[in-house]
Amino acid sequence: MPLLPASSYRPAALLANGHLQTIAASTLRRVPEVRYQRERLELPDGDFVDLDWSLAKAGQPARRLGVISHGLEGDSSRPYVRGMARALNQAGFDALAWNYRGCGGETNRLLRAYHLGDTDDLAEVIKHATEAKGYPEIYLTGFSAGGNVTLKYLGENAARVPAQVRRAAVFSVPTDLKASSVHISRWQNQIYLRRFMNSLKEKMRVKDSHLPGQLDLTELNQLRDFPQFDERYTAPLHGFASADDYYEQSASGRYLAGIRVPTLLVNALNDPFLPASCFPREAASASQFFFLETPAGGGHVGFNEGGPAGPYYSERRAIDFFTRAVPG
């Protein structure tokens, strides 16, 4: 019954609520120690993703690799990704922070991009790590959208997950995409929503400049929230009948029962992005493999323990979950 009864996490004293914990972590933190080596991974459909590697020891690959999946409109340079890469390296893991299609600093080649249910690209990254790089142990971690992709990957088809994947730890995950898309549209969250929408719209403009005549941008500036954007662009570009169809098929919550490797989800109760349906207690209670931890604080991808610079509970907790003899 991996519904964890309590959490040891306590936010930094000056970060009194979920909004402060969210904003401080995303805007004030710096992690300069991580130095990536970039590799381009060509995908079967002719597109690509960019992989950023950080080895625990230069020139000497470790046995254990942590694969980090970033959040919506993020990339490998975000502080929470770099912080996790550093924590993995310090614990003796190599780290692979992969950038989704169009997120690595260069637009992708195809009209499609990435979406929150796209597990095929993660599967290709893991295949590359196991077959081309030869890592015998893989540990997955993801934040927000990246956590949703990770949970869905693990649960939708357990037979596809290679034996090298040993454990996973994800944070601040919208396991119910439809409810989350509505929740973030509340007036309290407009500062976050505008930032996401501006980034998504700009990527559509860039894509239109690279693939002229293939997108209709006439109503782009009028789109105000995720359901409108996903109905207009995400769903049709990625083979879904509608935004609701996209949310239903892509939400990780429906796949949790299929997870067959020890997996930890940490969602803060004061996360401004997450509605009540994103705390899947029943799924955890019914599973031998899916662990749910719900600390009172942490915000969205926050989990500061000593102020914006760190340390961060998400990093400490992931390493603990990956290295503990008995998970939990």
N, C-alpha and C positions, 0 to 999 in steps of 0.2 A: 504494500500500500504506500507508494512513494509520494504521498501528499505530505510535504515536510511541515511539521507542526509549528516551527518557529524559525526566525532568521536572526543571525548575529549582526546583521548590518545596522549601523547607526550613522546617519548623515553627519557631515561636518556641522558644527554648531551654528555657524553664520549662514548656512544655507537652509532656511527655515521651511521651505515648501517645495512642491514639485516643480514649479516654474523656475525658481532660482537654481535648483539642482540641475535642471535641464539646460538652462542658458549658460550657467557658469562652465559646465563641462564642455559645451560646444564652442564657446567663444573665448574663454580665458586660458585654456590649457595648451601647453606646448610639449612636444616630445621630440627634442632634436637629436637624441642619441641613435635613433633607428636610421640605418642607411640601406636603402633597397637596391637590389639588382633586378632590372626589368627583363622580362621575357615575353615575347608575343606567342600566344597559343592560337594556331589556326583551327577553326571549327569545321565540322563536316559540311555545313551548308555554305561555305565560302566566306564566312565572316570571321571575326577574331575577338579575343579578349586579351587584355594585358595582365600579366602576373608580376607581382612585386615580391621578391624573395628577401628574407632576412635570416641569415644562418646564425646559429648559436656560436659556432666557431668558424671563422673564415677558412674556406677551402677544405672543410671537413664536414660533410653532411652528417647530421644526426640520424639516429634510428627513428625518432619520433618527429612528426610534422603536424603543426597546427594550421588548419586552413581557416582563414578569416573572411566572412562575407559581410560587406558593409550595408548601410541603410539606404533608404530611398534618396536618390540624387546625391549619394555620397561617393567616396572613392577611397583608395588606400592611403591617402594623405591625411584623412580625418584623425583628430587626436585620439578618439576611442579605438581606431584601428591600430594606429602606431603604438598606443599604450599596450594593447593586447599583444602586438608583435614583440615589444620589449619584454613583457612579462613572460611570454613563451620562451624567448631566447635565454632569459635569466634562469629559467627552470630547466634548460637543456634541450628544449624543442627548437627545431627550425620553424620558421613562420612563412606562410604563403598568404599574402593579402591580394586577392584577385579583384579586378575592376570589371564590373558588368559592361556589356556592350554599350559603347558610347560614353562610358564614365572614366576612362583612363586618360583623358586629355585630348582625345582625337575621336571624331564621330565615327561610328561603325559604318560598314560598307552597305548594308542592306536597309531596306525601308523599315523593317521591324527593328526593335531595340531590345530592351529587357522588360520583364514584368515580374510581379511578386509571386507568381506561381511557376516560373521558368526553372525547373530543376535539371533540364538537359545540360545546360552550360556548367552547372556545378558538377554534374556527373562527369563531364569531359575534363574538368579541372582535376577531379579526384583520379580519374583514369590516367591522366598525364603524370600525376604524382606517384602513382603506384607502378605503372608499367614503364614509363620513360625514365623516371627518376629513381624508382626502386625502393620507395619508403615502405618499410614493413608495418609501420603503425601510423594511422591517421586519426587526428582529433579535430572535430569540427566546432567552430564557434561562429556566431553571427549576431548581428544587432538589428533590431527592428525588422525592416523588410528582409534583411539577410537572415534573420532568425526564422522568419516565415518560410523562406526558401529551404533553409536547412531542415526544419521540422517536416515540411512536405516531402522533401527528398528521402528522408529516413523512413517515413511512414506510408508513402503511397505504393511502394513496391519493395518490400524488404529484401526480396531475392536479388534485386539489382545492386544493393549496397555491398561492396566488396568486403571480404573478411578483414582487410587491413583497417577498416573504420572501426575504432574501438569505443569511443565515447563522443558525446557532444554536449556543449553548454551554450545556451542562447539567452539573450537579454532583451527586454522591452519589446516583446513580439506581439503584433496585432493578429492574433490567431483567428479573429472574426473580421474579415476585411470589410464587409458591408457595414457592419456596425461601427467600425473604426473610421471609415470614410465619412460617416455622418457625424461622429463624435468630434473629429478634428475641425469640423465646420462651425462649432459653437463659438460664440463671440470671444470667449476666453482664449481661444486658440488661433485667432486670426493672424497674429504675428508669425506663427509657424506656417499656417496655410499659405499665406501670401508668398513666403520665401520658397516653399515647394512649388507653387504654381508658376512663379516667375521663372524658376529654373527649368521646369518642364516645358513651358511655352518657348523659352529661348532655344532649347534643344530641337523643338519642332521647326523653328525658323532656320537653324543651322542645317538640319536635315533637308529642308526644302531647297536650300542653296546648293547642296551637294547632289540632290536628286530632283531637279526641277520638273514641275508638272505632275508629280506623283502624289502630292498632298494638297488638300483643300484647306487653306488657312483663313478663309474668309470670316469665320466666327471665332477664331482663336482668342482674340482679345476679350471676348465676351464671356469666356469660360471662367467660372468663379470658384469651383470646388472640384474635388476628386471625382465624384459621380459624373459631372458634366464632362470632364476631360477624358475619363475612362470610357464613357459612352461614345464620345466623338472620335477618339484616337486609339487608346490602349486596346479596347476590345476588338475593333475591326482589324487593326494591324497585326494582331496576334491570334486570330482565328476564333474569337469568342463571339457569340451571338449578340451580346449586350454587356453593359457594365455589370448587371446583376449576375449574368452567366459567368463572367470573369471572376467576380468576387466568390461565387459559390464554388467554382472548380479550383480556385487558387488558394483558398483559405486553409491554413495548416490545421485548424482545429478539427476538421473532418477526417484527418489522417493520423491523429495521435495514437489511436488504438493499434495501428500497424507497426509502430516503432519496435525494433527488436535489438537495439543497442542501448546501453544506459545513457539517458539524455536528460539534462537539467534545463528547465525553463525558469528564469528569474524575472518576474514582472512586479514592479513596485505598485503598491496600492494607490499611491498619489501620482501615478504617471498621467500627465494631462492628455495623452494621446489615446489612452485605452479605456473603453467602456467595460462594464461588468462582465460581459461575455468573453472577454479576453483573459479570464482567470479560470482555466479549465480544470476545476477541482475534481469533478466527477471522472474525467479521463485519467487524471493522476491516481485517484483512489482505486481505479479498476485495473491499473497497469503494473507490471513488474519492472518496466523499463523507463517509464516516463515520470520524472520527478518534477514537482512544482514547488517553487519557493516564492512567497509573496511578502517581502519586507514592507513595512509601513511607509518607508521613504525610499528615495532614489530617483524620482522623476523619470524622464525618458532618456535612456542611455546616459544617465548621470552617475549615481552610485559613488559620489565623492566621499572619501573618508577623512582627508586632511586638507580640504580646500581645493580650488581648481587644479593645482599642480599635482595633486594626488597624495597618498596612494588611492587606488580605486578598488572598491569591493568586487566589481565585475571581474577584474583581472585575477585578484586573489582567489575568488570563488571558483573561477574556471580552472585554474591550475590545481587547486585542491581537489576538485571533482575528477580531473584527469589522472591524478597521481594517487588518490586514496585507494587502498586495497579493496575496500567495500564501498561502493558509491552511495551517495546520499548527503 
